[in-house]
């Protein structure tokens, strides 16, 4: 009887329909309460268990989330008052004010919300296996109506499977292409009136299912519920038995999972090889150049394991892990630049447990005695304006950071287009770095710096970010600058040394210091008429977002010449300087940033007085 009730609940809650109900208005219940009639189209393909006559039923106690306007916390909870299973049911709850569509979500989720356009709920990556159907509250359905009659439609699809072995305790569904199978869903209604998943945040490409009992029942159908998706590399089912043996079923061709559709693999474990205590890895030896670079170790394991760098080694840095051990996981590392003699380190691949063993991977790096080190400068961008009363606080904080860090930190002050010291590139850069107000500080194109009245705390935060940059993003470019000025026209030559053959972006500005202008200033309160502005942007020599370039060999130097740069009237040439900064892609490096500013961060910068020459800072 318990099993029958579960099947009825799943079928009633999850069955989809392809036609909207008749637009009839039901009689309203008593004041303060509203009643909705909810049903399903029994002619639709449901992939659920039906009764012998093809009908599906709601069960007593079923609950919905109902919204009419933007709201969180699950919206209004509506509960059916039926006392026996029924093909349609009335759901009652508090009356909703407003006009327009009602949006309903099954199952009720106290964390769900509606933003006025889309429903938001979660499809979990860990799912319970229930023989013959779906686990309770798993297969998401949604409805939209202007009346008090609702017709629910499937949101998700999935993979349906059965097994032969009676000792399987866990099954995993894996998308090797990394496509989202579950996560936090945004659901909107298309022009065809069907609910569609329009976005997935916190995505998971691996789903794990354990049965409600000790093991999966042979011959019974189980359902992984997934986001509709095209799986570019197919999918794998990984079966785990209680004796720790593992088997894998792989579908290697692309697979499309449609809304309300299921890919079916019955007796999916038939004929598979069950393995135990598998630990394979390659290569056993790695060679990297003196310039450094990334390398990977592929590991396949049927059990738990770990990959470790010798703790005495400070030049190999773990970057990321991709894939699933039983299918083959890829461990990526970064070898830092070597400026000394050839060296060797060990990375170990270890199984776990009482009989765990460790196996070495030897990493050799070429002699780098002839290579040179690169001096690094972090860049602080301060978005500011003369009308901004709070901006002097961040200005003082950046000055303190400069005093603490000396040449490790350079500053450019970018005045908004509405400032009396407006700079042409500011608004474009403000869009790139998602500036919402002034002042805003951005360090190395990665981290947004909060503005506080305690300027020392802000300076210490800047110093911490600079340390973070140098720890996680070893500098790979060096910048040399030379320039001349004649009759108010400048010529600038930039040399960029690049350690690796990659894509880069070069940005060059002319700056001016010692500019006296009136500044709204909340520090003393009121306005400062003789406020001195330093390192303010004056001329964008390159486009605001920079000039892209590539190198084709390690250790290559690119030369850029910029001619006929007109210096604005009123600028004091003696107080001007050239700023150049180079952006590099994160690539396989960890992405540490305050928001999504794009694929690039600032690798290095240089500020040199206008009319002087400075070679790239590469040490012997």
HELIX and SHEET records of a PDB file:
HELIX    1   1 UNK A    2  UNK A   14  1                                  13    
HELIX    2   2 UNK A  391  UNK A  405  1                                  15    
HELIX    3   3 UNK A  406  UNK A  408  5                                   3    
HELIX    4   4 UNK A  426  UNK A  432  1                                   7    
HELIX    5   5 UNK A  455  UNK A  472  1                                  18    
HELIX    6   6 UNK A  573  UNK A  575  5                                   3    
SHEET    1   A 8 UNK A 149  UNK A 151  0                                        
SHEET    2   A 8 UNK A  33  UNK A  39  1                                        
SHEET    3   A 8 UNK A  89  UNK A  94 -1                                        
SHEET    4   A 8 UNK A  76  UNK A  80 -1                                        
SHEET    5   A 8 UNK A  63  UNK A  67 -1                                        
SHEET    6   A 8 UNK A 102  UNK A 106 -1                                        
SHEET    7   A 8 UNK A 141  UNK A 145 -1                                        
SHEET    8   A 8 UNK A 153  UNK A 154 -1                                        
SHEET    1   B 4 UNK A 113  UNK A 114  0                                        
SHEET    2   B 4 UNK A 119  UNK A 123 -1                                        
SHEET    3   B 4 UNK A 182  UNK A 189 -1                                        
SHEET    4   B 4 UNK A 195  UNK A 204 -1                                        
SHEET    1   C 5 UNK A 126  UNK A 129  0                                        
SHEET    2   C 5 UNK A 206  UNK A 211  1                                        
SHEET    3   C 5 UNK A 168  UNK A 174 -1                                        
SHEET    4   C 5 UNK A 235  UNK A 241 -1                                        
SHEET    5   C 5 UNK A 246  UNK A 251 -1                                        
SHEET    1   D 3 UNK A 222  UNK A 226  0                                        
SHEET    2   D 3 UNK A 157  UNK A 161 -1                                        
SHEET    3   D 3 UNK A 262  UNK A 265  1                                        
SHEET    1   E 2 UNK A 229  UNK A 231  0                                        
SHEET    2   E 2 UNK A 255  UNK A 257 -1                                        
SHEET    1   F 4 UNK A 279  UNK A 282  0                                        
SHEET    2   F 4 UNK A 293  UNK A 301 -1                                        
SHEET    3   F 4 UNK A 328  UNK A 335 -1                                        
SHEET    4   F 4 UNK A 316  UNK A 324 -1                                        
SHEET    1   G 4 UNK A 285  UNK A 288  0                                        
SHEET    2   G 4 UNK A 358  UNK A 365  1                                        
SHEET    3   G 4 UNK A 343  UNK A 351 -1                                        
SHEET    4   G 4 UNK A 305  UNK A 309 -1                                        
SHEET    1   H 2 UNK A 373  UNK A 374  0                                        
SHEET    2   H 2 UNK A 618  UNK A 619 -1                                        
SHEET    1   I 4 UNK A 409  UNK A 415  0                                        
SHEET    2   I 4 UNK A 378  UNK A 384  1                                        
SHEET    3   I 4 UNK A 440  UNK A 443 -1                                        
SHEET    4   I 4 UNK A 447  UNK A 449 -1                                        
SHEET    1   J 4 UNK A 556  UNK A 566  0                                        
SHEET    2   J 4 UNK A 489  UNK A 498 -1                                        
SHEET    3   J 4 UNK A 477  UNK A 486 -1                                        
SHEET    4   J 4 UNK A 613  UNK A 614 -1                                        
SHEET    1   K 3 UNK A 536  UNK A 540  0                                        
SHEET    2   K 3 UNK A 503  UNK A 512 -1                                        
SHEET    3   K 3 UNK A 547  UNK A 550 -1                                        
SHEET    1   L 4 UNK A 536  UNK A 540  0                                        
SHEET    2   L 4 UNK A 503  UNK A 512 -1                                        
SHEET    3   L 4 UNK A 576  UNK A 585 -1                                        
SHEET    4   L 4 UNK A 600  UNK A 609 -1                                        
SHEET    1   M 2 UNK A 515  UNK A 520  0                                        
SHEET    2   M 2 UNK A 527  UNK A 533 -1                                        
END                                                                             
